[in-house]
Amino acid sequence: MKTLLLIAAVASISLATSCNNTKNNDTDSEMTAGQKLDQTLETLEENQDHAKAVLKEELAKAEDRVNKAKANLDEAVRKGDKRAEEDAREALDEANTFWDKTKATAREAGLKIEEGTNNAIDATKDAAKSTGNALDRAYDKTVDATKDAADATGKAIDNAVEKTGEKANKVADDAEKKLNDLKNR
């Protein structure tokens, strides 16, 4: 019974840890957000499957204990040994109680594992959605900044062309004025 609770606790911790673990190895920086989401969901499923397998194993052990106690009781009844029969009935009652408690614990642990997995999956999906929204906002800001830079560059070019034109006109006017002065002398 305590083993099942320990298993459920370890499975829950494993699920939570897998969601919060941001640095697995050096290749993480090369993974996309989608790949990380897929990896996290796969890890959650593996942990859930492992926890369910351990629970099934514990249930099988409890069932075996009941079956052995029944077999011992049948053997004691067949032999007519009242003391062995009484001991076997006690062992069967204990095995049935253990079996019932194990089933209840397994049901509860299974629900908690399922709930923990679902919560972790939801949190992971929410994180992926938030990442996508952040990327969309960053893209929009980049587009806006690029437009602003293009506008500023265009204005600077227009201003430079205007000033160059003014300077060229002034130089031309000065040259024409000097030419007229030379002609008039």
N, C-alpha and C positions, 0 to 999 in steps of 0.2 A: 504494500500500500504506500509506504513512504517512498519506495523506489519510484512508483508511478508519479507521485507528486514531484519528486526530484527531477524526473525525466521531463515532466511538463514545464517545470521552472527553467531547466536548462534549454529546452526547445524555445521557450518564450524569450529567453535572454539571447539565444542564437539568432532568432528572428529580428529582435530589436538591434542587435549588434550589426547584423548584415545590412540593415537599412542605414545605420549611422556611420558605417565604415567608409570613409572617403578616400583613403589611400591604401590600395591593395598591393600595388607594385609599381615599377617604373613605367609600365605601359599605360597606366591610367590616363596620363596626359594626352595620349594618342587616341583615346576612346571618345566617341561622340556621346552626347547625352542619351540618345536612343540606345546605343550599345550598352551603356551603363544601366539603363532601365531594364533592358532585356536580361543582363547579367544578374541584377538584383532580384528580378522576378524568378529567374531560374534557381537562384540560391534559396529563395523562400520556399519554392516547391520542393527542393531537395530536403530542406530541413523539415518541412511538414511531412514528407514521405517517410523520413527516418523516424520521426517521433511517432507516427502511426504504426510503423513496423515494430517499434519497441513496445508500444501499448498492446499490439496483437500478441506479441511474444509473452507478455505478462499475463494476458488473458488465457493464453494456451496453457501456461504453467498452472494457473489457478484451476482450470478445467481438469488438467491431468491429476492434480491433487484430489479433486472430488472423485474422479474415476477410480483412482487407487484406493481411496477410502471406501468406496462402494464395493470394490473387489475384495478388500480385506473383511468387510462386514459380511459379504456373501460367503466367504471362506469360513469365517467364524461360525456362522449359522449352520453351514453344511457340516462342520465338525461337531457342532453341538456344544462348543466351549462358551459358556455363559459370560465368563470374565472377559474373554477376547471379544465376544460380541458387544459387550457393554463398552469396552475401550474403542472398538471400531465405530460404534454409534456416536460416541463423543468425538472421535476424529472426523467422522463424516459431517457432524453438525458444525464443527470448527471449519472444515474445508468448505462447506456450503456458505457459511458466514463470510469467510475470506473471499470466496467466489463472488458473492453478492457485492461485497465492498469493492472488490477489484473492478467489477463491471461498472459500478456507480462512479468510481474514481476515473476509470477509462473514459466513460461518457463525458464526465466533467472536464477531464484533461483534453479530450478530443474537441469539445466545444471551445475550450480556451485556446487550443492550438489553431483551430479554424478561425476563431475571432481575431487572434493575434496576427495570423497570416493575412486575413482580409484587411485589418487595420494597416498593416505594413504595406500591403499592395496599394491601398488607397493613398497612404502617405507618399509612397514612391510615385504614383501617378500624379498626385498633386504637385510634387516637387518637379516632375518632368514638365507638367503644364506651366508651372511658374518659370521654369528655365526657358521654355518656348516663348512665353510672354515677354520675358526679359530680353531674349534675342530679338523678338519683333520690335520692342521699344528701342533697342540699341540700333537696329537696322534703320528704323524711322529717324532716329537722331542723326545717324550717319548721313542719310539721304538729305535731311534738312541742313546739316552742316556743309555738305558738299554743294548744295544749292546756294547757300549763303556765301560760301567761298567763291563760287562761280560768279555770283552777282557782284561781289566786291572786286573780283578780278576784272570783270567786264567794265565796271565803273572806273577802275584805275586805268584800264586801257583807253577808255573813252576820254578820260581826263588827260592822259598823256598825249593822245592824238590831238586833242583840242589845243593843248599848250604847245605842241610841236607845230601845229598849223599857225597858231598865233605868232610864234617865234619866226617861222618861215615867212609869214606875211610881213613881219616887222623888218626882217633882213631884206626882203624884196623891196619894201618901201624905202629903206635906207639906201639900198643900192640904186634905186631909181632916182632918189633925191640927189645922191652924189653924182650920178650920170647927168642929171639936169644941171647941177652946179657946174660940172665940167663943160658942158655945152654952152652955158651962159657966160663963161669967162672969156 
